[in-house]
Amino acid sequence: MKNFSLIILLMLTSLSASANRESKKLHRLLAQIQQVKTELSPQAATWLGDKSQAGKLDDVSAAHHQLTNQKLQPLLAQLNQLKVAKLNFQDQVSLQMQQAFLQEQIADNTFKEYEMPITAEGSFHVNLANMHRYSAFKNSQDFKHHLSRMQQVERVMQQHMDNMQAGLERGFTQPKIIIQHYPEFIQTYIKDQPEESTFYQPFLNQPKHIDSDEFTGYQQQAKKIITEQINPSYKKFKAFMVETYLPGAKEDIGAYSLPDGKAYYQQQIKEYTTLDLSAEDIHQIGLNEVKRIRKEMEAIIADLEFAGSFAEFLEFLRTDPQFYVSTADDLLKAARDIAKRMDGKLPELFSKLPRQPYAVNPVPAGIAPNYTTGRYVSAPLDSTRPGQYWVNTYALDKRPLYNLEALTFHEAVPGHHLQSALTKELTDLPKFRQNAYISAFGEGWGLYCEKLAKEVGFYQDPYSDFGRLTYEMWRAMRLVVDTGMHAMGMSRDEAIQLMEDNTALSKHNVRTEIDRYIAWPAQALSYKLGEIKIWELRNKAELALGENFDIRSFHDTLLGSGSVPLNVLEQIVDRYIADELE
């Protein structure tokens, strides 16, 4: 008997040692991948806290993208050789996620997605002009690094234009109709007085601990770079758009019209939703959701005893002054009030709350006219700035108050800020998972949070509750119009009309959104599909646990492994249910 027990013990020890070896292999590989990625992207390295390349901008040339694939493909092959069964659960999740990330990056480069570095709402010229927003300016070295990056803007702009030219030659372009505003869009960043340039922002205020003469020298260098390098490169980009890109851009709006477009769109569906669904499957899910949500919207209209049709109610919401504010400050104050009131409700929904604060700020003026209604902008944990909930204060007569609760819960708390800030605190996870963002999880969580707020007393005003439903309808409509335009021949006008007919979004917002979907195939699918999965998993847990179901521990579980693919999230919830039933 003793010999038998000894044999069992030896076997268990051997299995444990084997599993430990496999885990060490995985973590060595993950560290190697992280090192390669940061070597390939100085900006990513800086974001992650490695200041050794802080004065460099990324190489975005076609050759560099090809080099990236050459370096990543062997690493992916090594990951694929690992023995999954010998890894613990979290290591299995890390393996699946890193495999998916590498596959997606390699696929994006293989499809040469870098040849289309512009969308309807933003591009590299915006990112470069705003790069200072993601840097701290504490000492002389910080200013020297920024001046170094400014000197590289001309090179990066030219690389992007070279990539766009290559895309133009093979028909891989943004549709002409959604980028007509680009000449004016670019012009907003060209300032005759360098002090007015966005690039000069860090040099407006002198830090106390930097000598005046030294700081004046930095200011003079910045003005010289803006005048002699940056402005000419922006003018060159504008001329390229006017004379070359716009005249040659494709007329068709669908991804299927791109080279190898059907395969490209399917790859984007997988990347953004993490699901193996066809465009046709998603389209039908969207139609079903539209029908369900429409009934709930009509019930509110009936309760309000509105004397008119559904379309007339939408027009009433879009035009009645009671639903709009007259100043940007008023809109920001309203958003801050909602966010602060939700802060007070968070302990009812979560036992773990993030340390990092967030601010409510306007969308930067330079991008606001063609930008979405709101967005969350994260920050590293060691940053001197907080996470930011951006509210678009452009065209105030198109920013209704009845949508503001839903927008705030999605972008700030308990949505993107809470989820993002908590993930950064998961220091027991590999670094890449602390900084990962999977759209289906993150956007699905944001949309889930819009409805979750009802459970802690929000949407008391029926118009605001209708606004919540119109936001849910908006995301359901995305399943219909994104697949419709990119895979089924739906026109831009048809998509706009469908959105106007079924949501209370302003017509300006509808056009902005439709152009976003055209420019960014499949990303918009992630919201509703992610939300559907989260509610499905919650219902599963509630049914299994009954009166022992605890909303706080359930939410802690959902967010406790960071941003994960939806199939992994289901595995996590299944383990949670099993543990709770023990």
Residue pairs with C-beta under 8 A, 6 or more apart in sequence:
18 86
19 86
19 87
19 88
22 82
22 83
22 86
22 87
23 86
23 87
23 88
23 91
25 82
26 79
26 82
26 87
26 91
26 94
26 95
27 91
27 430
29 75
29 78
29 79
29 82
29 98
30 94
30 98
30 430
30 432
32 75
33 72
33 75
33 98
33 102
33 432
34 430
34 431
34 432
36 71
36 72
36 75
37 44
38 44
38 45
38 48
38 50
38 53
39 45
40 58
40 64
40 67
40 68
40 71
41 58
42 53
42 54
42 56
42 57
42 58
43 56
43 57
43 58
44 58
45 52
45 53
46 53
46 54
46 135
47 134
47 380
47 435
48 380
48 431
48 435
49 380
49 382
54 141
54 145
55 144
55 145
55 148
55 149
56 148
56 149
56 152
57 128
57 131
57 149
57 152
57 153
57 155
57 156
58 64
58 156
59 159
60 114
60 117
60 124
60 156
60 159
60 160
60 163
61 159
61 162
61 163
62 112
62 114
62 115
62 162
62 163
62 166
65 109
65 112
65 114
66 109
68 105
68 109
69 106
69 109
69 110
72 102
72 105
72 106
73 106
75 102
76 99
76 102
76 103
76 106
79 95
79 98
79 99
79 102
80 99
82 95
84 92
84 95
87 95
89 571
89 575
90 429
90 561
93 433
93 561
93 564
93 568
93 571
93 572
94 429
94 430
94 433
96 565
96 568
97 432
97 433
97 436
97 438
97 564
97 565
97 568
98 432
100 274
100 565
101 432
101 436
104 271
107 267
107 271
108 114
108 271
111 260
111 264
111 267
112 166
112 167
112 172
114 163
115 163
115 164
115 166
115 167
115 170
115 172
116 164
116 167
116 172
116 173
116 174
117 123
117 124
117 160
117 163
117 164
118 124
118 164
118 174
118 179
118 182
118 519
119 174
119 516
119 519
119 520
120 174
120 178
120 179
120 370
120 512
120 515
120 516
120 518
120 519
121 367
121 370
121 371
121 372
121 512
121 515
121 516
121 519
122 367
122 371
124 156
124 157
124 160
125 157
125 186
125 189
125 234
125 237
126 189
126 366
126 367
128 153
128 156
128 157
129 189
129 197
129 198
129 199
129 366
130 198
130 364
131 149
132 146
132 198
132 199
132 201
132 202
133 385
134 379
135 142
135 145
135 146
135 202
136 142
136 383
136 384
136 385
137 143
137 146
137 202
137 207
138 207
138 384
139 207
139 209
139 210
140 210
140 214
143 202
143 203
143 210
143 215
143 218
144 218
146 202
147 218
147 221
147 222
147 225
150 199
150 222
150 225
150 226
150 229
150 230
151 225
151 229
153 199
153 229
153 230
153 233
154 229
154 230
154 232
154 233
157 233
157 234
157 236
157 237
158 233
158 236
161 236
161 237
161 240
164 173
164 240
164 245
165 244
167 173
168 244
168 245
168 248
168 249
170 259
171 250
171 257
171 258
171 259
172 258
172 259
173 245
173 248
173 249
173 250
174 249
174 250
174 518
174 519
175 249
175 250
175 251
175 252
175 253
175 518
175 519
176 246
176 249
176 250
176 251
177 251
177 253
177 492
178 253
178 492
178 515
178 518
178 519
179 241
179 245
179 246
179 249
179 519
180 246
181 369
181 370
182 238
182 241
182 246
183 238
183 241
183 242
183 246
185 370
186 234
186 237
186 238
186 241
187 238
188 366
189 197
189 198
189 234
189 366
190 231
190 234
190 235
190 238
191 197
191 226
191 231
194 200
194 222
194 223
194 226
194 227
194 231
195 204
195 223
197 226
197 230
197 231
198 366
199 222
199 225
199 226
199 230
200 222
200 223
200 226
202 222
203 215
203 218
203 219
203 222
206 212
206 215
207 215
250 257
250 258
253 485
253 491
253 492
253 518
254 261
254 485
254 486
254 487
254 489
254 490
255 261
255 264
255 265
255 268
255 486
255 487
255 521
255 522
256 262
256 265
256 486
256 487
258 264
262 487
264 521
265 279
265 486
265 487
265 521
265 522
266 278
266 279
268 521
268 522
268 523
269 275
269 277
269 278
269 279
269 282
269 522
269 525
270 276
271 522
272 439
272 440
272 522
272 523
272 525
272 526
273 282
273 439
273 440
273 522
273 525
273 526
273 529
273 530
273 566
274 438
274 440
274 441
274 565
274 566
274 567
275 440
275 529
275 566
275 567
277 285
277 529
279 483
279 486
279 487
279 488
280 483
280 487
282 479
282 482
282 483
282 525
282 529
283 479
283 480
283 483
283 484
283 487
283 488
285 479
285 528
285 529
285 532
286 476
286 477
286 478
286 479
286 480
286 483
286 528
287 480
289 476
289 479
289 528
289 532
290 473
290 476
290 477
290 480
290 502
293 469
293 472
293 473
293 476
294 473
294 502
296 469
297 310
297 466
297 469
297 470
297 473
298 310
300 462
300 465
300 466
300 469
301 310
301 313
301 466
303 462
304 462
306 312
306 313
306 316
308 316
311 501
314 500
314 503
314 504
317 323
317 400
317 402
317 463
317 466
317 504
318 400
318 504
318 506
318 507
323 400
323 401
323 402
323 463
324 396
324 397
324 399
324 400
324 401
325 331
325 334
325 396
325 399
325 401
326 396
327 396
328 362
328 393
328 396
331 391
331 393
331 396
331 399
331 404
332 360
332 361
332 362
332 391
332 393
334 401
334 404
335 360
335 389
335 391
335 404
335 407
335 408
336 360
338 404
338 405
338 408
338 409
338 458
339 358
339 360
339 389
339 408
339 412
339 413
341 458
342 408
342 409
342 412
342 413
342 414
342 453
342 456
342 458
343 413
345 453
345 456
345 457
346 353
346 413
346 414
346 418
347 353
348 456
348 551
348 552
349 414
349 452
349 455
349 456
349 551
349 552
349 555
350 414
350 418
350 552
350 555
350 556
350 559
351 552
351 553
351 556
352 422
352 556
352 559
352 560
353 418
353 422
354 417
354 418
354 421
354 422
354 424
354 425
355 381
355 421
355 425
356 379
356 381
356 386
356 387
356 417
356 421
356 424
357 386
357 387
358 386
358 387
358 388
358 389
358 412
358 413
358 417
358 421
359 385
359 386
359 387
359 388
359 389
360 388
360 389
360 391
360 412
361 388
361 389
361 390
361 391
362 368
362 390
362 391
362 392
362 393
363 371
363 374
363 375
363 390
363 391
363 392
363 393
363 394
364 390
365 394
368 392
368 393
368 394
369 394
369 395
370 512
370 515
371 392
371 394
371 512
372 392
372 512
372 513
372 516
373 391
373 392
373 399
373 403
373 407
373 509
374 389
374 390
374 391
374 392
374 407
374 408
374 410
374 411
375 389
375 390
375 411
376 387
376 388
376 389
376 390
376 411
376 412
376 415
376 416
376 417
376 420
377 387
377 388
377 390
378 387
378 416
378 417
378 420
378 421
379 385
379 386
379 387
379 388
380 424
381 421
381 424
381 425
387 417
387 420
387 421
389 408
389 411
389 412
389 416
389 417
390 411
391 399
391 407
392 399
393 399
395 508
397 506
398 506
398 507
398 508
398 509
399 506
400 467
400 504
400 506
401 464
402 461
402 463
402 464
402 466
402 467
402 470
402 504
403 467
403 470
403 471
403 504
403 505
404 464
404 467
405 453
405 458
405 459
405 464
405 467
405 468
406 450
406 453
406 464
406 467
406 468
406 471
407 471
409 415
409 449
409 450
409 452
409 453
409 458
410 416
410 446
410 447
410 449
410 450
410 471
411 417
411 446
414 449
414 452
414 453
415 445
415 446
415 449
415 450
416 442
416 445
416 446
418 559
419 442
419 445
419 446
419 559
419 563
420 437
420 442
422 559
423 433
423 434
423 435
423 436
423 559
423 562
423 563
424 434
424 435
426 433
426 434
426 560
426 561
426 562
427 434
429 561
429 562
433 561
433 562
433 563
434 562
436 562
436 563
437 563
438 563
438 564
438 565
439 523
439 526
439 530
440 526
440 529
440 530
440 533
440 565
440 566
441 530
441 563
441 564
441 565
441 566
441 569
442 530
442 563
443 526
443 527
443 530
443 531
444 526
444 527
444 528
444 529
444 530
444 531
444 532
444 533
444 534
444 566
445 530
445 531
445 534
445 558
445 559
446 527
447 471
447 472
447 475
447 527
447 528
447 530
447 531
448 530
448 531
448 534
448 535
450 468
450 471
450 472
451 468
451 472
453 459
453 468
454 465
454 468
455 551
458 464
459 465
459 468
466 504
467 504
470 503
470 504
470 505
473 502
473 503
474 499
474 503
474 505
474 513
475 524
475 527
475 528
475 531
476 528
477 498
477 499
477 502
477 503
478 517
478 524
478 525
478 527
478 528
479 525
479 528
479 529
480 498
481 490
481 495
481 498
481 499
481 514
481 517
482 517
482 521
482 522
482 524
482 525
483 525
484 490
484 494
484 495
484 498
485 491
485 492
485 495
485 514
485 517
485 518
486 521
486 522
492 514
492 515
492 518
495 514
495 517
496 510
496 511
496 514
499 505
499 510
499 513
499 514
500 507
500 510
503 510
505 513
516 524
517 523
517 524
529 566
530 566
533 566
533 569
533 570
534 558
534 569
537 558
537 569
537 570
537 573
538 554
540 573
540 577
541 549
541 554
541 573
541 576
541 577
542 549
544 577
544 580
544 581
545 577
545 580
545 581
548 580
553 576
553 580
554 576
557 572
557 573
557 576
558 569
558 572
558 573
560 572
561 568
561 572
564 572
